[in-house]
């Protein structure tokens, strides 16, 4: 019996593979495979959450508006508002108003107004945690006044307010110690931890000098219109305003418990953040010095000694001279690695005082900003049941900072 074998020449096999590859590439570039149809979808870049006087949620969504590529116009955005007893209803109302189906896959910022932070913020943040499209890395921010006013403001550097705020609140700002940036995942982890405490940047609208952002008659008319309708003009933007996120809102059990000032925020970021390089201003005598801090590290410990809980926070950093508000010889200007010891000691005292100030402010609001209760359960288990409810009141804190020059 003769066995029949079908043999394909090698060069034909290569041609078949090339044809298959060409077919797959054709499918890839000619079919969207479920990609977003921008004609039917509202691409939400940021969401602002407020509460109405009746207690309903008011959602302001900043939606990216696609522009024709031939026009060469910059990308634009529109702020659309919806209300509802739940956030899902509010977003559905936005869909009804615009005819677009809202998607949160590109939403990288959530701004919470005062009417929301006065209560438990997880009344609304739970919606974003449940949403499968939502990224856990979405940035959070509390704001002064209403979130609607913030998202309707006019940024001097960006056409889209969402992008301007994301630059201010991005991880680069946190790495410099200036902004206490936090994402949805980390804030939720702190809320569901035993200490129930967390923080997020606190955004304020500030007026530029002159009160105009664009200058001329148009800028003046916009500013006047904004003053008449509570910060918005006919185009939905306000003039002559910038953002200040140098303060930090601290939370306990989901409610805003207090606000840290700029110095306390800086100290907090050094203690609990990942700071790569920060600038510390040190007034000394009749001059002021700016020190560039690198190799920043911190250690937070809790131990119980003779039935007394003791919380210690220790900072270490290497400093270089960045600037001095006084004339100096050329030799000192060139020697950036050498800093007078008395300036270093003054810098250490400043950081220690700021750490103490922020801890006492948080302790008064029952906000366990350094996670002392969690450390008590982990390292001093036998005292956990007795001290967990009174730990902040009984804890004896100590703060130390060690700054040395790079020589």
C-alpha angles and dihedrals in degrees: 000000000000116000113223117217126184110218122193115199114242095242090054091053091054090051092051091052091049091050091051091049091050090050092051093048090050091054092047096053097038100046126058092211091213098318118159115283101220091199090064103027131076107218102211114205098176139004128209118200125204136156125235123227088261091056098253122134118258113200123194110194121192105214125195111236111208117227127208110265093222092059093062090218121152118252113274135201138204130207114222125184130212133173134204146142087259132028090246090060091047092052089046089055089053088053090051093049096048104029088232126116107235117234122190098195091104096039105119100164137051119187118197120204126216092260088062100041090052086071133034106306091206088073083082105018089064088071092059092046090054094046109099092202093056119098117231087218092067110132121242129209136172118213142200111254117349129350089222091064091050094051091046094052121109115244113212093212104039138043089215117057091204091062092046092052093045090056090052093047099037124122090260089067090048091050089058092051094240101108130036095223117185135172131220094258096053094043091051091048090055092047094053093042119097094258091055091203132127146146143221135182117279112223123204130183112232128189120239119233109277091024093249130106101185103026126218128062095311093053091048093050091050092052091049092049090048091053091052098050100038101271101324130099130197091281094052093252133107125218134229098019136128133178130254116195098162092112127075131219113215122206137203121191090349096306127107106255102178148325125256118215125232096273094046090048091053092050091048092052091051090051102043106013135078101251117182101178128357136174120229121192113216119189110204126171110317094336138067126221131201114211123196108217121206136164088040115183134167138192126200118193135177124192136159114233118183089344090305115119111223123196118196129187118189127187129194129184144156116234136205127187107256101171143342127206092220135069113265136181116269090249093061092045090055094045098072091155093062117076125175109258092231090058090052092050090049090051090052092051091050093053093045091051092048092050090050092047095052093046093051092047091051093043090055088055092045089244112149095206094168095048095243094160092055090050090049091055093045102043106019101037097159091060096044100093094046099043107030095094097042102031098111092049094050101036117113107212128206127186129193135175127194117193122174133174121249095251 
